[in-house]
Amino acid sequence: MKIKKAVFPVAGFGTRFLPATKSTPKEMLPVVDKPLIQYAVEEASKIGVEEFIFITHHAKGSIDKHFQDNEDLFNMLVEQGKDDLANSIKDIGGSNAKYISVDQGEPKGLGHAIGCAENYIEENEFFVVLLADDLIYTKERNVLEQMKEQAEKYGKQVLALEQIPEEDISKFGVVDPKSSEGSISHLKGIVEKPAAHDAPSNLAVVGRYLFNKSIFSHIDKDNAGKNGEIQITDAILSNIDDFIGYEFEGDRFDCGSKFGYLKANIALGLANDELSVRLKKYIEEIKDL
Protein backbone atom coordinates (compact mmCIF):
# COMPACT_ATOMS: atom_id res chain seq x y z
CA MET A 1 0.00 0.00 0.00
CA LYS A 2 1.43 3.34 -1.06
CA ILE A 3 0.36 6.43 0.85
CA LYS A 4 1.66 9.60 -0.77
CA LYS A 5 -0.67 12.26 0.65
CA ALA A 6 -1.50 13.59 4.10
CA VAL A 7 -4.15 16.10 5.13
CA PHE A 8 -3.68 18.47 8.06
CA PRO A 9 -6.77 20.40 9.26
CA VAL A 10 -5.16 23.56 10.68
CA ALA A 11 -7.79 26.27 10.22
CA GLY A 12 -8.75 26.64 13.90
CA PHE A 13 -7.83 29.74 15.86
CA GLY A 14 -6.45 28.06 18.99
CA THR A 15 -8.43 30.26 21.36
CA ARG A 16 -7.40 28.23 24.42
CA PHE A 17 -3.87 29.58 23.95
CA LEU A 18 -4.71 33.26 23.57
CA PRO A 19 -3.00 35.68 23.63
CA ALA A 20 -0.07 33.53 22.36
CA THR A 21 -2.09 32.45 19.31
CA LYS A 22 -3.33 35.92 18.40
CA SER A 23 -0.76 36.09 15.61
CA THR A 24 0.85 32.64 15.84
CA PRO A 25 -1.12 29.53 14.81
CA LYS A 26 -1.32 26.97 17.62
CA GLU A 27 0.23 24.45 15.21
CA MET A 28 3.36 26.64 15.22
CA LEU A 29 3.79 26.53 18.99
CA PRO A 30 7.12 24.84 19.72
CA VAL A 31 7.56 21.62 21.65
CA VAL A 32 11.21 21.70 22.71
CA ASP A 33 12.71 22.84 19.38
CA LYS A 34 10.12 22.09 16.68
CA PRO A 35 6.62 23.40 16.04
CA LEU A 36 3.75 20.96 16.50
CA ILE A 37 2.99 20.86 12.78
CA GLN A 38 6.54 19.72 11.98
CA TYR A 39 6.23 16.70 14.26
CA ALA A 40 3.10 15.71 12.30
CA VAL A 41 4.75 16.30 8.91
CA GLU A 42 7.79 14.24 9.87
CA GLU A 43 5.53 11.45 11.14
CA ALA A 44 3.72 11.33 7.79
CA SER A 45 6.96 11.41 5.80
CA LYS A 46 8.05 8.18 7.53
CA ILE A 47 5.35 6.22 5.64
CA GLY A 48 6.29 7.72 2.28
CA VAL A 49 4.05 10.79 2.19
CA GLU A 50 5.36 13.42 -0.21
CA GLU A 51 2.33 15.68 -0.64
CA PHE A 52 1.27 17.60 2.46
CA ILE A 53 -2.13 19.28 2.24
CA PHE A 54 -2.89 21.98 4.80
CA ILE A 55 -6.58 22.84 5.24
CA THR A 56 -6.05 26.29 6.57
CA HIS A 57 -7.21 29.87 7.01
CA HIS A 58 -5.86 32.82 5.09
CA ALA A 59 -4.54 34.38 8.31
CA LYS A 60 -2.21 31.43 9.02
CA GLY A 61 0.50 32.01 6.42
CA SER A 62 3.31 31.29 8.88
CA ILE A 63 2.66 27.56 8.50
CA ASP A 64 3.37 27.76 4.75
CA LYS A 65 6.42 29.90 5.36
CA HIS A 66 7.89 27.44 7.87
CA PHE A 67 8.11 24.72 5.23
CA GLN A 68 9.66 26.92 2.56
CA ASP A 69 13.43 26.76 2.15
CA ASN A 70 15.33 29.69 3.65
CA GLU A 71 18.55 29.69 1.64
CA ASP A 72 20.01 32.76 3.37
CA LEU A 73 19.65 31.21 6.81
CA PHE A 74 20.85 27.82 5.56
CA ASN A 75 23.99 29.31 3.96
CA MET A 76 24.74 31.39 7.04
CA LEU A 77 24.57 28.33 9.29
CA VAL A 78 26.84 26.36 6.94
CA GLU A 79 29.37 29.21 6.86
CA GLN A 80 29.36 29.23 10.67
CA GLY A 81 30.03 25.50 10.75
CA LYS A 82 26.61 24.74 12.23
CA ASP A 83 25.84 21.90 9.86
CA ASP A 84 23.41 20.15 12.23
CA LEU A 85 21.26 23.26 12.49
CA ALA A 86 21.50 23.87 8.76
CA ASN A 87 20.31 20.35 8.02
CA SER A 88 17.46 20.71 10.50
CA ILE A 89 15.83 23.44 8.38
CA LYS A 90 16.51 21.89 4.96
CA ASP A 91 14.02 19.68 3.11
CA ILE A 92 11.59 19.29 6.00
CA GLY A 93 9.35 16.39 5.06
CA GLY A 94 11.87 15.04 2.54
CA SER A 95 13.58 16.21 -0.62
CA ASN A 96 10.47 15.49 -2.72
CA ALA A 97 8.03 17.17 -0.34
CA LYS A 98 5.26 19.25 -1.89
CA TYR A 99 3.13 21.56 0.23
CA ILE A 100 -0.39 22.62 -0.70
CA SER A 101 -2.61 25.05 1.20
CA VAL A 102 -6.39 25.00 0.85
CA ASP A 103 -8.41 27.80 2.43
CA GLN A 104 -11.30 26.24 4.33
CA GLY A 105 -13.17 29.53 4.41
CA GLU A 106 -15.66 29.17 7.22
CA PRO A 107 -14.73 26.43 9.72
CA LYS A 108 -17.66 24.01 9.72
CA GLY A 109 -16.25 20.98 11.50
CA LEU A 110 -13.65 18.28 10.93
CA GLY A 111 -15.71 16.55 8.26
CA HIS A 112 -15.93 19.76 6.29
CA ALA A 113 -12.18 20.39 6.66
CA ILE A 114 -11.28 16.92 5.40
CA GLY A 115 -13.77 17.31 2.57
CA CYS A 116 -11.83 20.34 1.33
CA ALA A 117 -9.04 17.97 0.24
CA GLU A 118 -11.24 15.90 -2.07
CA ASN A 119 -9.92 17.36 -5.33
CA TYR A 120 -6.35 16.44 -4.39
CA ILE A 121 -6.99 12.72 -3.79
CA GLU A 122 -7.13 10.26 -6.69
CA GLU A 123 -9.77 7.57 -7.19
CA ASN A 124 -9.21 4.60 -4.83
CA GLU A 125 -6.21 6.37 -3.28
CA PHE A 126 -5.42 5.94 0.40
CA PHE A 127 -4.36 8.98 2.42
CA VAL A 128 -3.89 9.96 6.06
CA VAL A 129 -5.30 12.75 8.19
CA LEU A 130 -3.34 14.10 11.14
CA LEU A 131 -4.53 16.49 13.83
CA ALA A 132 -1.28 18.23 14.70
CA ASP A 133 -2.27 19.19 18.24
CA ASP A 134 -2.38 15.48 19.09
CA LEU A 135 1.36 14.91 19.41
CA ILE A 136 2.04 11.18 19.73
CA TYR A 137 5.46 10.11 20.95
CA THR A 138 6.77 6.65 20.10
CA LYS A 139 10.20 5.15 20.64
CA GLU A 140 10.09 2.88 17.59
CA ARG A 141 7.47 2.77 14.79
CA ASN A 142 5.31 5.87 14.74
CA VAL A 143 1.52 5.70 14.82
CA LEU A 144 1.05 6.00 11.07
CA GLU A 145 3.54 3.20 10.44
CA GLN A 146 1.53 1.02 12.80
CA MET A 147 -1.78 1.97 11.18
CA LYS A 148 -0.49 1.37 7.67
CA GLU A 149 0.52 -2.14 8.69
CA GLN A 150 -3.03 -2.82 9.95
CA ALA A 151 -4.60 -1.37 6.80
CA GLU A 152 -2.48 -3.70 4.68
CA LYS A 153 -3.36 -6.67 6.87
CA TYR A 154 -7.13 -6.13 6.98
CA GLY A 155 -7.71 -4.20 3.74
CA LYS A 156 -9.74 -1.56 5.55
CA GLN A 157 -9.60 2.09 6.58
CA VAL A 158 -8.15 2.60 10.06
CA LEU A 159 -8.99 4.80 13.05
CA ALA A 160 -6.43 5.40 15.81
CA LEU A 161 -7.99 4.51 19.17
CA GLU A 162 -7.12 5.28 22.76
CA GLN A 163 -8.77 4.29 26.03
CA ILE A 164 -10.15 7.49 27.58
CA PRO A 165 -11.18 8.09 31.21
CA GLU A 166 -14.92 8.37 31.79
CA GLU A 167 -14.71 12.03 32.78
CA ASP A 168 -13.23 12.96 29.39
CA ILE A 169 -15.10 10.63 27.04
CA SER A 170 -17.66 13.29 26.04
CA LYS A 171 -14.90 15.22 24.23
CA PHE A 172 -14.34 12.51 21.60
CA GLY A 173 -15.83 10.37 18.90
CA VAL A 174 -16.31 6.99 20.58
CA VAL A 175 -16.44 3.65 18.76
CA ASP A 176 -18.86 0.80 19.39
CA PRO A 177 -16.94 -2.45 18.84
CA LYS A 178 -18.72 -5.63 17.82
CA SER A 179 -15.61 -7.72 18.48
CA SER A 180 -11.94 -7.31 19.32
CA GLU A 181 -8.72 -9.18 18.68
CA GLY A 182 -5.85 -7.73 20.62
CA SER A 183 -5.40 -4.10 19.65
CA ILE A 184 -7.90 -4.35 16.76
CA SER A 185 -11.59 -3.48 17.14
CA HIS A 186 -14.10 -4.54 14.51
CA LEU A 187 -16.77 -1.87 14.57
CA LYS A 188 -20.53 -1.67 14.45
CA GLY A 189 -20.86 2.01 15.28
CA ILE A 190 -19.34 5.33 16.32
CA VAL A 191 -20.86 8.18 18.33
CA GLU A 192 -19.76 11.83 18.37
CA LYS A 193 -19.12 13.25 21.86
CA PRO A 194 -21.53 11.08 23.85
CA ALA A 195 -22.36 11.72 27.49
CA ALA A 196 -20.42 9.32 29.71
CA HIS A 197 -23.49 7.23 30.51
CA ASP A 198 -24.31 6.89 26.78
CA ALA A 199 -20.80 6.06 25.55
CA PRO A 200 -20.71 2.63 23.87
CA SER A 201 -17.12 2.02 25.07
CA ASN A 202 -14.11 3.82 26.48
CA LEU A 203 -12.32 3.70 23.11
CA ALA A 204 -12.08 7.09 21.42
CA VAL A 205 -10.76 8.15 18.04
CA VAL A 206 -7.73 10.39 18.51
CA GLY A 207 -5.85 12.49 16.01
CA ARG A 208 -4.96 9.97 13.25
CA TYR A 209 -7.07 8.56 10.41
CA LEU A 210 -6.16 6.38 7.45
CA PHE A 211 -8.81 6.87 4.77
CA ASN A 212 -9.58 5.82 1.23
CA LYS A 213 -10.98 8.42 -1.18
CA SER A 214 -14.36 6.70 -0.72
CA ILE A 215 -14.73 8.66 2.56
CA PHE A 216 -15.63 11.79 0.57
CA SER A 217 -18.80 10.20 -0.80
CA HIS A 218 -19.98 9.80 2.80
CA ILE A 219 -19.30 13.38 3.96
CA ASP A 220 -22.61 15.25 3.89
CA LYS A 221 -21.58 18.85 3.28
CA ASP A 222 -25.16 20.10 3.29
CA ASN A 223 -26.43 18.71 6.60
CA ALA A 224 -24.61 19.47 9.83
CA GLY A 225 -24.42 16.93 12.63
CA LYS A 226 -23.79 17.36 16.34
CA ASN A 227 -23.04 20.90 17.52
CA GLY A 228 -24.07 22.25 14.12
CA GLU A 229 -20.87 20.96 12.49
CA ILE A 230 -20.16 18.57 9.63
CA GLN A 231 -18.76 15.67 11.61
CA ILE A 232 -16.32 13.12 10.22
CA THR A 233 -17.86 10.58 12.61
CA ASP A 234 -21.11 10.75 10.62
CA ALA A 235 -19.22 9.90 7.43
CA ILE A 236 -17.42 7.03 9.13
CA LEU A 237 -20.69 5.69 10.59
CA SER A 238 -22.33 5.58 7.17
CA ASN A 239 -19.59 3.20 5.99
CA ILE A 240 -18.61 1.61 9.30
CA ASP A 241 -18.10 -1.90 7.88
CA ASP A 242 -15.08 -0.63 5.94
CA PHE A 243 -13.29 0.50 9.12
CA ILE A 244 -11.30 -1.02 11.93
CA GLY A 245 -10.10 0.67 15.09
CA TYR A 246 -6.52 0.24 16.24
CA GLU A 247 -5.16 0.90 19.75
CA PHE A 248 -1.72 2.22 18.88
CA GLU A 249 1.50 1.93 20.86
CA GLY A 250 2.69 5.34 22.02
CA ASP A 251 1.97 8.28 24.29
CA ARG A 252 -0.47 10.95 23.11
CA PHE A 253 -0.27 14.53 24.34
CA ASP A 254 -3.26 16.79 23.83
CA CYS A 255 -1.38 19.93 22.87
CA GLY A 256 -4.67 21.71 22.26
CA SER A 257 -4.82 22.07 26.05
CA LYS A 258 -2.32 23.98 28.17
CA PHE A 259 -1.69 21.04 30.49
CA GLY A 260 -1.20 18.59 27.65
CA TYR A 261 1.16 21.02 25.93
CA LEU A 262 3.26 21.37 29.08
CA LYS A 263 3.36 17.58 29.51
CA ALA A 264 4.56 17.19 25.91
CA ASN A 265 7.42 19.63 26.46
CA ILE A 266 8.50 17.81 29.60
CA ALA A 267 8.24 14.34 28.03
CA LEU A 268 10.10 15.25 24.86
CA GLY A 269 12.61 17.27 26.84
CA LEU A 270 13.36 14.17 28.92
CA ALA A 271 13.74 12.20 25.68
CA ASN A 272 16.22 14.74 24.31
CA ASP A 273 19.86 13.71 24.83
CA GLU A 274 20.99 17.33 25.12
CA LEU A 275 18.42 18.27 27.76
CA SER A 276 17.46 15.16 29.70
CA VAL A 277 20.11 15.23 32.44
CA ARG A 278 19.63 18.89 33.29
CA LEU A 279 15.86 18.64 33.07
CA LYS A 280 15.73 15.62 35.38
CA LYS A 281 17.93 17.50 37.86
CA TYR A 282 15.67 20.55 37.70
CA ILE A 283 12.51 18.48 38.22
CA GLU A 284 14.12 16.85 41.25
CA GLU A 285 14.99 20.29 42.63
CA ILE A 286 11.47 21.68 42.37
CA LYS A 287 9.39 18.57 43.09
CA ASP A 288 8.50 19.73 46.61
CA LEU A 289 7.43 23.25 45.64
C-alpha angles and dihedrals in degrees: 000000000000118000112187102160136061129186122212117191101209105151097108121110099227094228093173088069099049131167089028091056096047090103102003120070112237088236088065094056107118125241104199098316107341133064117248093249092057092057088055094046092050090048091054093046089060090069094048101270112158102164115066115192117197115198096204150151125256091243093061101073093136090078091059091045093052092062095046117098115257102204095178093056092041093052092046092053091048091050089052091052093247095134095155092057092043091053091048091065098040124094096350106195093021138299092281095047117139121192124205127183122203119189108227092198105200113020106238103166139292093289091055092047093052090046089060088071095058096105091055097055121081126226112284090002120146119222139167133236121208128190100210096205088065098078109189118195120203130172095211129008112016122234096263091051088053093047093048089055090054093047090054092047098048101025092229141111113268135222121198109234134197132180107247128198115252093246091060102037094098090068094066147056104259125205127223107215121206092191141352137211112188109301093351123093121195105211138223097170151353130211127202114232099331123189110259093253091051098046111119092213142344092257113109132185109245130190103306131079132172108202140176119221086255088081090077092064088060098049107100104208093180101053121055121215131202116356090011092286134121099251124207088210089067090055092048092048092054089059100026095141089068093059139079128188120227127198100215129211111245145068119277122207119196098220090176085079125062094233094048090048092052091048090052092053091050095046095047091041089056089049091052113097092211095051109026100088095048093042093051089050091050093049089051090051095052101034093105096049 
